[in-house]
Structure formats: structure tokens, C-alpha cells
Amino acid sequence: HLETEFSVCHKPWIETTYHGIVTENDDKVLLDPPLIALDKDAPLRYAALFWLLTCSGEICGFRIHGQNVPFEAVVLDKSTGEGVIRAKDKLDCELQKEHTFTIQAYDCGEGPDGANMKKSHKATVHIQVNDINEYSPVFKEKSYKATVIEGKKYDSILKVEAVDADCSFQFSQICNYEIVTPDVPFTIDKDGFIKNTEKLSYGKERMYKLTVTAYDCGKNRASEDVLVKISVKPTCKPSWQGFNKRIEYEPGTGSLALFPSMHLETCDEPITSIRASIELETNHIGKGCDRDTYSEKSLHKLCGASSGTVELLPAPSSSANWTVGLPTDNGHDSDQVFEFNGTQAIKVPNGMVSTSLKDPFTISVWMRHGPGAHEKETILCNSDKTEMNRHHYSLYVHNCRLIFLLRQEPSEAENYKPAEFHWKLDQVCDKEWHHYVLNVEFPTVSVFVDGTTFEPFLVTEDYPLHASKIETQLTIGACWQENSGHDNDTETVSEPSSGGNARMAQFFRGNLAGLIIRTGKLENKKVIDCLYTCKEGLDVQLPEEVASAIKVEFNPNQSSLTVEGDDIDAFDKVMQHISYLNSRQFPTPGIRHLRISTTVKCFNEESCVTVPDAEGYVMVLQPEEPKISLSGIDHFARSAAEFESQEGVTLFPELRIVSTITREVEADTESEAAEGADDDPTVQETVVSEEIMHNLDTCEVTVVGDELDGEHESLEVDMSQLQQRSLEMSSSNMGLVITGVNTMANYEQVLHLIRYKNWHTEALFDRKFKLVCSELNGRYISNDFKVEVNVIHTASPMEHANNAMVQPNFINPVHHASVDLSGHNLVNAHQASVVPSAATIVIVVCVSFLVFMIILGVFRIRAAHQRTMRDQENGKENEMDWDDSALTITVNPMETYEDQHSSEEEEEEEEESEDGEEEDDITSAESESSEDEEGGEPEDQQGASRQQQLEWDDSTLTY
């Protein structure tokens, strides 16, 4: 029976499914139900009696089935079959949250050796890895940005978001966000949405910077807080954005983009078209804008009107002084502007204008006038000089009308002809500068105002003037007429205090400039446009991609332009290419105001946007001012014969005109160190001077002292040379003035040709002249270069034939930079009253030889001393003095010039002189001018005329 009962052993028994929980930082698995294996076989203590027939009832182990299962099963009690499952390594919930595998129990087998052990069925084990809060929240972005409009309260401005790497819902969930920055008008909810707690103001704060942190549900704080930037944008108003109000322009840099970063903000309105007007306000600069300030006559010549031009309002000079007493506006960089206040007028000298009214002629003038008055205001008037008050022709303003009167000469037929032409022009009374050109070709007169032509709205007729021999008087600013006259065209003024103005009437009130009459030819449109065109203005270079989409139009003087189109992006590109350009070498510094006026059309006209005007200014910086320097020989002497010759004396043989500018540059530290400049560490900049080239427009030679006597002296210049260089010359008893825009080199060449002639030099010892050159009608003026010329009076050769025979040829010529001979009293030799005897002649010869040897020695000592003094004083005046109380000696001084030879050449000349060779004391410049002017004059003739000689008179000796 027992054998039968224990002959079959039982398998262990376990549950079919187990569920377990394990924590990340623990290896023990809590199973439900517990791991217990059961076996129906008898325990070993019973089986010991029947060891050959019994089965083992103990559990020897558990086997886990599956790949890479990080768990193991361990038997705690073999008899009870109790066991546990534990992790072999540290578990990571973030890598694997759950594990599933099978487990099988086995007993200890049959008999003592454990053979034929029995296995249970396979049970499924599900183990969940419990999470620990080992990770902190991390924000998805490094920073957050948002923009809000002022005055608006938002439900949500932006959302910040953080994540947690923990695997469990609890520890991976973000439970709270918090704004760390205190006292800010913002709040954040648990989902990360930020909103403002009050309406924001752009004027109060333009940008807020917030620090935000996050917490997970395990109370872990974010490892790093995040920065949130919230920009406050002003309430959207259509306007130009990116516009710098101050724009600096440096002279000589070409064009400068005015709006390189500008764009139009339209607040997302549906725009159909845009039109912008850009205005450059330059009315305060000169005559309305920056123009060349050369004389009006020079400007006409530069613009192509080169003949028959007479300037009636010239800058005051020695040759044109009738505008001297007229007030001028000196605030516009020498832009010659004359003021007429209603009490002043000027008379143009007779002969300045010889206009034949039968020929075409042109009157041009710059005028600023306003407001209009009921009285006539005369600009230019040609009227009877005496007896009558007839106006032959005149240009005047009356009730904002420009009126030109032109009465026909008596030789015309006695019938009505056009006599008065009226133009009604707003420009006459708007207090702004305008350029007026009247082209008169009887019977028609056309007017150009700022380059635009206007036809007269009214033309009245009148009879020709009656025949008369009365001379006419041309006046500016009023009309000349008799006080007792009652002509219909005039209004007399009798003010005793006004002196010469008592005979003037119809005074002008305003400003005039550049009044020109040009006879024989009318101004063409090209010349008129040239005279009016500004040297500064707006410019635009259209990009190719937008050239067809945007329309750009300029006004005549390019001070304003309009841009029109419907593509906002293309419109912005065109605006960014608008530039300012000033082509003057020396522009007028100061402010030029800018204004942008914009009109926008929309689909919905009722809600169309309004763009306010944008205002700014261009600041033209001060240009580097040139310093015009005149240099050369400023003191020399010539013989009286040269002054009286046909050629005369050249005043400026070695004149040099140089223009320089001085600018500051950053110091070179290396060169400063080399030169020892580091002794003064405060020196930051170095001043350097460099030569520049520009034009001159006037050079004036004036006499210092008494005026020129037309009967005895004159200043002359080769007119053909002037004409070749398009220069003009005017002269008076005070000197001469050369005018015209030309290079400094051409002015140098012309000034070299100026000669002074005097054919009555008996009482003349010296003459002084002053030269001044200028640019831009006196804006830049040179130094006063003064020249003094001395007259050398020599005795007649026939009266000193006996002395000339014994002149020493070997005496050294002494070179001086300049010698002032004005103080020398040249003693004339006395003629002998009796014929000397032979013995007397022998005695005189012997004594003369002795005296000659003494004088020669003294002369050589004095010459050596003079050379030493000349080296020390750089060409200062030297004189040779010795005691001549016992002798009557006549010294014939020679011309001296600036010594340009080296010391070696002087030594060679001394040696040659000692050998008996004659020397000519002339400079290289004089030699060149002599060759050019006198042709091939033999050198011996020149030497004879300029040889330095030493003479004495022995006629008074008694032995």
C-alpha cells in the first residue's frame, strides 16, 4: 500500500498571475499575491523511512523565463515554498516603466539526490516600477518674447511651457508657474499663460523683463528660470518708422541717403495707393538755396551768356563803386544781396548801358518783395536827366503785378504801339526769392519766373516819345525825376533831409540782387535754367525692380519731389533711395529742414488711415575753409629808363598763388614716439595743412598812397591774354580789377603780365601797390600782398665820359634780396669849369690811383661783411657806407634781386669778377621775363643797361 501511495510524485503549484510593485531606488518587489509554491508530496522527514519510494515535498527554486529580465526569484523557505522576486540591478522608470515575464517553481526532486525534480506551470508576473521625483522642470525655450499694444488688457499675451523628465504622472506633471520678478503688472496661471493686470503705457515703460519659474507636482522647482521680454508698442498709428530726424552731411562726399531704414506703418489697413511729397526747405540759404556766389556777370558767363552783359548791382570795388552806400545782407556767405528800404536808390554811371531799344535785350534780376503796396515801386528806371519826367523804360512792381514800361523812340511813326506790359504774379508778393528774366524783342516781351515762362495778361499802348536832346539817367530802386514834375507815371518826393534822394520817386521796398542787362541777344531757356538751378537738392536712383511700379516727379530746382504707387514694399524701397546732394566745393553750412507729407487711399474710404507729416533736417557741416596765400618778390628796384620804356616794369614777376586747408588728424602714436611726442600725453590730434585747387573770381591791384596820375603813369595788361582765359579787366585811377571764374594757375599767368609805366620819373623814388585775390565773390579772401618798386636815377653817360674810362670792371656785384633806395640822395657830378693842364692831369691820375686802391680795399672788406650780414638777415636791406668827407663820390646803385644761387655759384662769380669779367645782377625770373618780353636782346646790351657800377667825380680836386 505504501509503495502504491508514494510511487507517483506531485508537481509544485503556484498562482497563475502575479502583480508586483518596485521602487526605482529599491530592489525588493512587493507581489500580490505573495510568491508561495505548494507541493502535495510528504515532507522529507517522512520520506526518510521510505527513501527509495518517496518524492520531495520541498521547493528548491524558481525559474524566470524571458529575455533580459532584470529580476531574479529567490526561495526563502524550501519547506513552505515561500519566495521573493527582487531586482538584479537598479531600475530606471524613465527607461522602462513596466516589466512582464513568466516564473516557474520546481521542487527538490526524488530521493536524496534530487533526481526527477518536478516543475510547476508557468505563471505570469506583471511588475510596475514606481517613480521617484529625481528630475526638475525644464523650460522648452531659452527665452520668450512678445509685443503688446499700449492701452489694451489681454486675456493672454503668451504661454511659457516647462517639461519634467520623470516617468510618473505625478512627478512629470507641472503643477504651478510663478513670476519671480516683483512688482510687475503681469500674472501667470498654472498652465503658463501670462497676461497683464493693468493697461500698459508706452510712455511709462517700453519693455518689461520678467523671470518665470515652474514647479512639478512633487514640489521640485525648475533647474533654471526663464527670461520673458514683453515689448510695449504704442497704439498703432499710421506713420513713417525708422526716420532719423538729424542727418549730417559732410561737404564733398557726394550724395547721402536720407531715409535708409525708413518704412511706412499702415496698421494692416487695406491700402490701395500712397502718395508722398518730400520737401527740402532751403529758402533761408542765399537766394532760396545753395548756389555759387560768384558775381552775376561771372555766372552768366559760366552759363553760356558771355557777351554784352552789364552788371548793374556789382559788389563794391575800386572800378565799380556806385553800390558802396547801399545796405547789403552780409549773412549769406557773400551772396551779394542789396536792401532797399523805401528811402534809398542809386544812379548807374553814364555809359554803363547803351541799350538801343530797337535791338533785342534781356533784363534779369533776383527779387524778394512783399507784401504789395498801392504805390509803384521801381526796380529799374531810365528817365530824363533834366527838365522833364519822361520814363523811357522801367521795370516796377504795383499791386503785386510786375510791369515793364517801354516807350518807343521819337523816330518811330506817330501811332499807338505796345508800351506797358503787365504780369499778375503771386511770386511778386510772397516775400521769397525769385529769379526774373525779361526777354524784350519789340513788340513782344516774355517773362521767365524761376525758369517758367509767363505771358502778359494786359498790354497797353501809347504814342512814341517826342523828340528831345535831354540825356537820360538810369537808376535802381527808384526813378529819377524833377521835383516839380507831374507826369502820370511818377510820384515826386521832396524830403530835404534825404539830400540827393529829393529827386527820386517811386522807391522800392525789398531786396534785389544780380541785376543784369544784356544787349543784342535774348537769353535762351538753357541759360535761364542754368542761372536758376540750385547746387543742392534731392536726388533718387530708382531700383530696377521698382522703377515701373513707382512714379517719381521733381520740381524744377529739385527741392521737392513726389513719389506715388500702390505697392507698399516697392514704395519703401524708393523712399530708402532718396538722397541729398550738394555739388558745391564749399557749400553753405547750416540746417536744411525736411518734411514728408503723405496721402493714403484705402478700399474702405471711411476708415482710411491718416499719416502725419514726418519732419527732420539735414545738417550741412562746416567745410574746410581754404587759405589763399600770395607770395613773391615784394621789394625791388628798377632804373628810371625801364619805367619810361614801352614795356614798363613787371610788378609781380615771381608771384605764386597757393591755397591750403588745415585739418585735424589723429596722431600716429608710433611716429610720435619716434619724435619724442610722448612727453606730452595729452596731445590727441595733429594739425596738418594740405594744398587744394579751386577757382578764383577776382584779383584787384590797388595803389597804396596817391592815386595814379593818368598823364604820367598807368597799369597795363595784355588784353589778348585776358580774353584767351575768358577774363575781364576794369581800371581806374586807384588800380585795376581782373574778374572772371578761372583757375589759380591762369590768374598767376595773367598777373605776371601786369606792368607799371611812368614816363615822368624825375621826382619819383618809389611806388607801392597792393594785390588781393578772392573766391566766391569775396567769401574767401587772400592776404594783402604788397609790392614796393624803387626808381634808380642815373647820371647821363656823356657828362661822365672821363670817369667812365676808369671804372673798375672787376668789382664784385653784391646780391641782395631787396634794397630800399628811397632814402639815397644821388649827387649829380659838377662839371669842371676850366681845362686842366698836363701836370695837373698827371697829379690827378696818381692821386686817383692811390684813392682807387684804398677804396678797392675798403670795398672788398665791406662786401665780405655784407655777405655775412645777408646770410644772417635773410635778404634784409644792406647799405654800403664809408667816410667820403674828403672826396666827392657819386655811387651808381644797381638793381638787386633775391639771390637764388648757391654759395658755390657765388664763389665762382666772385672769382670770375676778380678776373675782370662783367656780371649781371639779375634773377632767373627776371632773365626769363626779359627774354619773353624783349625778344632776342643781346646779353651784352642787357649787361650794359643793368651793370653795377661804381663812379666818382674828381672834377673838384685841386691837384
Long-range contacts (C-beta under 8 A, 24 or more apart in sequence): 2-50, 2-53, 3-53, 6-42, 6-47, 6-50, 6-53, 6-54, 6-55, 7-53, 8-55, 9-41, 9-55, 9-56, 9-107, 9-110, 9-116, 9-118, 10-39, 10-40, 10-41, 10-55, 10-118, 11-39, 11-107, 11-118, 11-119, 11-120, 11-121, 12-37, 12-38, 12-39, 12-59, 12-81, 12-105, 12-106, 12-107, 12-118, 12-119, 12-120, 13-37, 13-38, 13-39, 13-40, 13-105, 13-120, 13-121, 14-38, 14-103, 14-104, 14-105, 14-120, 14-121, 14-123, 15-123, 16-121, 16-123, 16-124, 17-123, 17-124, 17-125, 17-126, 18-85, 18-103, 18-123, 18-124, 18-125, 18-126, 19-125, 19-126, 19-127, 19-128, 20-85, 20-125, 20-126, 20-127, 20-128, 21-127, 21-128, 21-130, 22-87, 22-91, 22-127, 22-128, 22-129, 22-130, 23-129, 23-130, 23-132, 24-90, 24-91, 24-92, 24-93, 24-129, 24-130, 24-131, 24-132, 24-134, 25-90, 25-132, 26-87, 27-86, 27-87, 27-88, 27-90, 27-91, 28-84, 28-86, 28-87, 29-71, 29-84, 29-85, 29-86, 29-87, 29-127, 31-84, 31-85, 31-125, 34-82, 35-62, 35-73, 35-82, 35-83, 35-84, 35-85, 35-103, 36-80, 36-81, 36-82, 36-83, 37-62, 37-81, 37-83, 37-105, 37-107, 37-120, 38-81, 39-81, 39-107, 39-118, 41-107, 43-79, 51-111, 51-112, 52-111, 54-110, 54-111, 55-107, 55-110, 55-118, 56-107, 56-108, 56-109, 56-110, 56-111, 56-114, 56-117, 57-107, 58-107, 58-108, 59-83, 59-105, 59-106, 59-107, 59-108, 60-106, 60-107, 60-108, 60-109, 60-114, 60-117, 61-105, 61-106, 62-103, 62-104, 62-105, 62-106, 63-103, 63-104, 63-105, 63-106, 63-119, 64-101, 64-102, 64-103, 64-125, 65-101, 65-102, 65-103, 65-104, 65-122, 66-100, 66-101, 66-102, 69-99, 69-101, 70-99, 71-99, 71-101, 71-125, 71-127, 73-103, 78-108, 81-105, 85-125, 85-127, 91-129, 92-129, 93-129, 93-130, 93-131, 93-132, 93-166, 93-167, 93-168, 94-131, 94-135, 94-165, 94-166, 94-167, 96-129, 97-128, 97-129, 97-131, 97-167, 98-126, 98-127, 98-128, 98-129, 99-126, 99-127, 99-129, 100-124, 100-125, 100-126, 100-127, 101-125, 129-167, 130-168, 131-166, 131-167, 131-168, 131-170, 131-171, 131-172, 132-166, 132-171, 133-166, 133-170, 133-171, 133-216, 133-218, 133-219, 133-220, 134-166, 134-171, 135-164, 135-165, 135-166, 135-171, 135-172, 135-216, 135-220, 136-164, 136-216, 136-220, 136-221, 136-222, 136-223, 137-162, 137-163, 137-164, 137-174, 137-214, 137-215, 137-216, 137-220, 137-221, 137-222, 137-223, 138-162, 138-163, 138-164, 138-165, 138-222, 138-223, 138-224, 139-212, 139-214, 139-222, 139-224, 139-226, 141-226, 142-226, 143-226, 143-227, 143-228, 143-229, 144-212, 144-226, 144-227, 144-228, 144-229, 145-228, 145-229, 145-230, 145-231, 146-194, 146-228, 146-229, 146-230, 146-231, 147-230, 147-231, 147-232, 147-233, 148-196, 148-200, 148-230, 148-231, 148-232, 148-233, 149-232, 149-233, 149-234, 149-235, 149-236, 150-199, 150-200, 150-201, 150-202, 150-232, 150-233, 150-234, 150-235, 151-199, 151-200, 151-201, 151-235, 152-199, 152-200, 153-195, 153-196, 153-198, 153-199, 154-195, 154-196, 155-195, 156-193, 156-194, 156-195, 157-186, 157-194, 157-195, 157-196, 157-230, 158-193, 158-194, 158-228, 158-230, 159-191, 159-192, 159-193, 159-194, 160-188, 160-192, 160-194, 160-212, 160-214, 160-226, 160-228, 161-192, 162-192, 162-214, 162-222, 162-226, 164-216, 164-220, 166-216, 166-218, 170-217, 170-218, 171-216, 171-217, 171-218, 171-220, 172-216, 173-216, 173-217, 174-214, 174-215, 174-216, 174-217, 175-215, 175-216, 175-217, 176-214, 176-215, 177-212, 177-213, 177-214, 177-215, 178-212, 178-213, 178-214, 178-215, 179-210, 179-211, 179-212, 180-210, 180-211, 180-212, 180-213, 180-225, 181-209, 181-210, 181-211, 184-208, 184-210, 186-210, 186-230, 188-212, 194-228, 194-230, 200-232, 201-232, 202-232, 202-233, 202-234, 202-235, 205-232, 206-231, 206-232, 207-231, 207-232, 208-232, 236-265, 236-267, 237-265, 237-267, 237-612, 238-264, 238-265, 238-266, 238-267, 238-269, 238-600, 238-609, 238-610, 238-611, 239-264, 239-265, 239-611, 239-612, 239-614, 240-264, 240-265, 240-596, 240-598, 240-611, 240-614, 241-265, 243-596, 243-614, 243-616, 244-616, 245-615, 245-616, 245-617, 246-616, 246-617, 246-619, 247-580, 247-594, 247-616, 247-617, 247-618, 247-619, 248-618, 248-619, 248-621, 249-580, 249-582, 249-618, 249-619, 249-620, 249-621, 250-621, 251-582, 251-584, 251-585, 251-586, 251-587, 251-620, 251-621, 251-623, 251-624, 252-585, 252-623, 254-581, 255-539, 255-579, 255-580, 255-581, 256-579, 256-580, 256-581, 256-618, 257-576, 257-577, 257-578, 257-579, 258-538, 258-578, 258-579, 258-580, 258-594, 258-618, 259-575, 259-576, 259-578, 260-576, 261-576, 262-572, 262-575, 262-576, 263-572, 263-575, 264-568, 264-571, 264-572, 264-575, 264-598, 264-611, 266-568, 266-600, 266-609, 267-609, 269-600, 269-602, 269-607, 269-608, 269-609, 270-602, 270-603, 270-604, 271-566, 271-568, 271-600, 271-601, 271-602, 271-609, 272-566, 272-601, 272-602, 272-603, 273-564, 273-565, 273-566, 273-600, 273-601, 274-563, 274-564, 274-565, 274-566, 274-568, 274-571, 274-598, 274-599, 274-600, 274-601, 275-562, 275-563, 275-564, 275-598, 275-599, 275-600, 276-562, 276-563, 276-564, 276-571, 276-575, 276-596, 276-597, 276-598, 276-599, 277-560, 277-561, 277-562, 277-596, 277-597, 277-598, 278-538, 278-560, 278-561, 278-562, 278-563, 278-578, 278-594, 278-595, 278-596, 279-559, 279-560, 279-594, 279-595, 279-596, 279-597, 280-536, 280-537, 280-538, 280-559, 280-560, 280-580, 280-592, 280-593, 280-594, 280-618, 281-559, 281-592, 281-593, 281-594, 281-595, 282-534, 282-536, 282-559, 282-592, 283-432, 283-433, 284-590, 285-332, 285-536, 285-588, 285-590, 285-592, 286-332, 286-333, 286-335, 286-433, 286-588, 287-332, 287-335, 287-337, 287-366, 287-368, 287-433, 287-435, 287-513, 287-514, 288-432, 288-433, 288-434, 288-534, 288-557, 289-534, 289-535, 289-536, 289-537, 289-557, 289-559, 290-534, 290-535, 290-536, 290-582, 290-584, 290-587, 290-588, 290-620, 291-335, 291-534, 291-535, 292-535, 292-584, 292-776, 293-332, 293-333, 293-334, 293-335, 293-336, 293-776, 293-777, 293-779, 294-697, 294-741, 294-776, 294-777, 295-336, 295-697, 295-698, 295-739, 295-777, 296-336, 296-513, 296-514, 296-515, 296-516, 297-516, 297-728, 297-739, 298-697, 298-739, 298-740, 298-741, 299-514, 299-531, 300-364, 300-516, 300-518, 300-527, 300-531, 301-726, 301-740, 301-741, 302-530, 302-741, 303-526, 303-527, 303-530, 303-531, 304-526, 304-527, 304-530, 305-518, 305-521, 305-523, 305-527, 306-726, 307-520, 307-521, 308-518, 308-519, 308-520, 308-521, 309-516, 309-517, 309-518, 310-352, 310-353, 310-516, 310-517, 310-518, 310-519, 311-514, 311-515, 311-516, 312-348, 312-352, 312-353, 312-380, 312-474, 312-476, 312-515, 312-516, 312-517, 313-338, 313-476, 313-512, 313-513, 313-514, 313-515, 315-777, 315-778, 317-698, 317-700, 317-737, 318-700, 318-702, 318-732, 318-734, 318-735, 318-737, 319-730, 319-731, 319-732, 319-734, 319-736, 319-737, 320-730, 320-737, 322-346, 322-347, 322-348, 322-349, 329-511, 332-588, 333-588, 333-776, 333-779, 334-776, 334-777, 334-778, 334-779, 335-513, 335-777, 336-513, 336-514, 336-777, 337-366, 337-511, 337-512, 337-513, 338-511, 338-512, 338-513, 339-511, 340-477, 340-507, 340-508, 340-509, 340-510, 340-511, 340-512, 341-509, 342-507, 342-508, 342-509, 343-498, 343-501, 343-507, 344-477, 344-501, 344-507, 345-378, 345-475, 345-476, 345-477, 345-478, 345-501, 345-504, 345-507, 345-508, 346-475, 346-476, 346-477, 347-473, 347-474, 347-475, 347-480, 348-474, 348-475, 348-476, 350-471, 352-474, 353-474, 353-517, 353-519, 354-519, 355-382, 355-393, 355-517, 355-519, 356-519, 357-392, 357-393, 357-406, 357-408, 357-409, 357-442, 358-409, 358-442, 359-519, 359-520, 360-439, 360-440, 360-441, 360-520, 360-521, 360-522, 361-440, 361-517, 361-518, 361-519, 361-520, 361-522, 362-437, 362-438, 362-439, 362-440, 362-516, 362-517, 362-518, 362-521, 362-522, 362-523, 363-395, 363-404, 363-437, 363-438, 363-440, 363-515, 363-516, 363-517, 364-435, 364-436, 364-437, 364-438, 364-514, 364-515, 364-516, 364-518, 364-523, 364-528, 364-531, 365-395, 365-435, 365-436, 365-512, 365-513, 365-514, 365-515, 365-516, 366-433, 366-434, 366-435, 366-436, 366-512, 366-513, 366-514, 367-428, 367-433, 367-434, 367-436, 367-510, 367-511, 367-512, 368-431, 368-432, 368-433, 368-434, 368-510, 368-511, 369-397, 369-428, 369-429, 369-431, 369-508, 369-509, 369-510, 369-511, 370-428, 370-429, 370-430, 370-431, 370-432, 370-510, 371-400, 371-429, 371-431, 372-397, 372-399, 372-400, 372-428, 372-429, 373-399, 373-509, 374-399, 375-491, 375-506, 376-489, 376-491, 376-506, 377-506, 377-507, 377-508, 377-509, 377-510, 378-475, 378-477, 378-478, 378-479, 378-505, 378-506, 378-507, 378-508, 379-476, 379-477, 379-508, 379-512, 379-515, 380-474, 380-475, 380-476, 380-515, 381-474, 381-475, 381-476, 381-478, 381-479, 381-480, 381-506, 382-472, 382-473, 382-474, 382-475, 383-472, 383-473, 383-475, 383-479, 383-480, 383-481, 384-468, 384-470, 384-471, 384-472, 384-473, 384-481, 385-470, 385-471, 385-472, 385-473, 385-480, 386-470, 386-471, 386-482, 387-470, 387-482, 388-468, 388-470, 388-482, 388-485, 388-487, 389-481, 389-482, 389-485, 389-486, 389-487, 389-489, 389-490, 390-465, 390-468, 390-470, 390-487, 391-479, 391-487, 391-489, 391-490, 392-465, 392-472, 394-479, 394-489, 395-438, 396-506, 396-508, 397-428, 397-508, 400-424, 400-425, 400-426, 400-428, 400-429, 401-425, 401-428, 402-428, 402-436, 402-447, 404-438, 404-440, 404-445, 405-489, 406-440, 406-442, 406-445, 407-462, 407-464, 407-465, 408-442, 408-464, 408-465, 409-464, 409-465, 410-464, 410-465, 410-466, 410-467, 410-468, 411-464, 411-467, 412-464, 413-464, 414-463, 414-464, 415-463, 416-461, 416-462, 416-463, 417-443, 417-461, 417-462, 417-463, 417-464, 418-442, 418-443, 418-459, 418-460, 418-461, 419-460, 419-461, 419-462, 420-459, 420-460, 420-462, 421-445, 421-456, 421-458, 421-459, 422-456, 422-457, 422-458, 422-459, 422-460, 423-447, 423-454, 423-456, 423-457, 424-457, 425-449, 425-454, 433-511, 435-528, 435-531, 435-532, 437-523, 437-528, 437-531, 439-522, 439-523, 440-522, 441-522, 448-523, 448-525, 448-528, 450-532, 450-556, 450-557, 451-525, 451-528, 451-529, 451-532, 451-533, 451-556, 451-557, 452-556, 475-504, 476-512, 476-515, 477-504, 477-507, 477-508, 477-512, 478-504, 478-505, 478-506, 478-507, 478-508, 479-504, 479-505, 479-506, 480-504, 481-505, 529-556, 532-556, 532-557, 533-557, 533-558, 534-558, 534-559, 535-582, 535-583, 535-584, 535-587, 536-580, 536-581, 536-582, 536-583, 536-584, 536-587, 536-592, 537-580, 537-581, 538-578, 538-579, 538-580, 538-581, 539-578, 539-579, 539-580, 539-581, 540-574, 540-577, 540-578, 540-579, 541-577, 541-579, 542-574, 542-577, 543-573, 543-574, 543-577, 545-570, 545-573, 546-570, 546-573, 546-574, 550-574, 580-618, 582-620, 585-623, 585-694, 586-623, 586-625, 586-626, 586-694, 586-776, 586-779, 586-780, 587-620, 587-623, 588-620, 589-620, 589-621, 589-622, 589-623, 590-619, 590-620, 591-617, 591-618, 591-619, 591-620, 592-617, 592-618, 592-620, 593-617, 594-618, 624-661, 624-662, 624-663, 625-661, 625-780, 626-659, 626-660, 626-661, 626-692, 626-694, 626-775, 626-780, 627-659, 627-660, 627-661, 627-662, 628-657, 628-658, 628-659, 628-696, 628-773, 628-774, 628-775, 628-780, 628-781, 628-782, 628-783, 629-657, 629-658, 629-659, 629-660, 629-782, 629-783, 630-655, 630-656, 630-657, 630-771, 630-772, 630-773, 630-782, 630-783, 630-785, 631-655, 631-656, 631-658, 631-785, 632-656, 632-785, 632-787, 633-787, 633-818, 633-897, 633-898, 633-925, 634-785, 634-786, 634-787, 634-788, 634-818, 635-787, 635-788, 635-790, 635-817, 635-818, 635-820, 636-788, 636-789, 636-790, 636-818, 636-895, 636-896, 636-897, 637-789, 637-790, 637-791, 637-792, 637-819, 637-821, 637-893, 637-895, 637-896, 638-789, 638-790, 638-791, 638-792, 638-895, 639-791, 639-792, 639-794, 639-895, 639-945, 639-946, 640-761, 640-764, 640-791, 640-792, 640-793, 640-794, 641-794, 641-945, 643-756, 643-757, 643-758, 643-759, 643-761, 643-764, 643-791, 644-757, 644-758, 644-759, 644-761, 645-757, 647-755, 647-933, 647-934, 648-716, 648-755, 648-756, 648-757, 648-758, 649-755, 649-756, 649-757, 649-789, 650-752, 650-753, 650-754, 650-755, 650-929, 650-933, 651-701, 651-715, 651-754, 651-755, 651-756, 651-769, 651-787, 651-789, 652-751, 652-752, 652-754, 652-771, 652-787, 653-752, 653-925, 653-926, 653-929, 654-923, 654-925, 655-748, 655-751, 655-752, 655-771, 655-785, 656-748, 657-696, 657-744, 657-747, 657-748, 657-751, 657-773, 657-782, 658-691, 658-744, 659-691, 659-692, 659-693, 659-694, 659-744, 660-689, 660-690, 660-691, 660-692, 661-689, 661-690, 661-692, 662-687, 662-688, 662-689, 663-687, 663-688, 663-690, 664-688, 693-743, 693-744, 694-744, 694-775, 695-741, 695-742, 695-743, 695-744, 695-775, 696-741, 696-742, 696-743, 696-744, 696-747, 696-773, 696-774, 696-775, 697-739, 697-740, 697-741, 697-742, 697-774, 697-775, 697-776, 697-777, 698-737, 698-738, 698-739, 698-773, 698-774, 698-777, 698-778, 699-737, 699-738, 699-747, 699-750, 699-751, 699-771, 699-772, 699-773, 699-774, 700-735, 700-736, 700-737, 700-738, 700-771, 700-772, 700-773, 701-735, 701-736, 701-737, 701-754, 701-769, 701-770, 701-771, 702-734, 702-735, 702-769, 702-770, 702-772, 703-734, 703-735, 703-767, 703-768, 703-769, 703-770, 704-768, 704-769, 704-770, 704-786, 705-767, 705-768, 707-733, 707-734, 708-733, 708-734, 708-735, 709-733, 711-760, 712-758, 712-759, 712-760, 713-756, 713-757, 713-758, 713-759, 713-760, 713-767, 714-756, 714-757, 715-754, 715-755, 715-756, 715-757, 716-754, 716-755, 716-757, 717-750, 717-753, 717-754, 717-755, 718-753, 721-749, 721-750, 721-753, 722-750, 725-749, 725-750, 735-769, 747-773, 752-929, 756-789, 758-791, 761-791, 761-793, 762-793, 764-791, 765-790, 765-791, 765-821, 765-822, 766-790, 766-791, 766-820, 766-822, 767-791, 788-820, 790-819, 790-820, 790-821, 790-822, 792-821, 792-893, 792-894, 792-895, 793-826, 794-892, 795-826, 795-828, 795-829, 795-890, 795-892, 795-951, 799-829, 799-831, 800-829, 800-890, 800-951, 800-953, 803-829, 803-951, 803-952, 803-953, 803-954, 804-951, 806-848, 806-852, 807-949, 807-950, 807-951, 808-852, 808-856, 808-950, 809-916, 809-917, 809-918, 810-913, 810-914, 810-915, 810-916, 810-917, 811-856, 811-859, 811-913, 811-948, 811-950, 812-860, 812-863, 812-909, 812-910, 812-913, 812-914, 812-919, 813-894, 813-909, 813-913, 813-919, 813-920, 813-921, 813-948, 814-863, 814-866, 814-867, 814-878, 814-880, 814-896, 814-921, 814-948, 815-870, 815-896, 815-897, 815-899, 815-901, 815-906, 815-921, 816-870, 816-875, 816-877, 816-878, 816-896, 816-897, 816-899, 817-870, 817-874, 817-875, 817-876, 817-896, 817-897, 817-898, 817-899, 818-875, 818-876, 818-877, 818-896, 818-898, 819-877, 819-878, 819-879, 819-893, 819-896, 820-877, 821-893, 824-891, 824-893, 826-890, 826-891, 827-888, 827-890, 827-953, 828-890, 829-890, 829-953, 829-955, 830-888, 830-953, 830-955, 830-956, 831-955, 832-955, 840-959, 843-959, 844-954, 844-957, 844-959, 847-957, 847-959, 848-954, 851-887, 855-950, 858-882, 859-950, 867-906, 870-899, 875-899, 887-952, 888-952, 888-953, 888-954, 888-956, 889-951, 889-952, 889-953, 890-951, 890-952, 890-953, 891-950, 891-951, 892-948, 892-949, 892-950, 892-951, 893-948, 894-921, 894-946, 894-947, 894-948, 894-949, 895-921, 895-922, 895-946, 896-921, 897-921, 897-922, 897-923, 897-926, 898-923, 900-924, 918-943, 918-947, 919-947, 919-948, 920-946, 920-947, 921-946, 921-948, 922-946
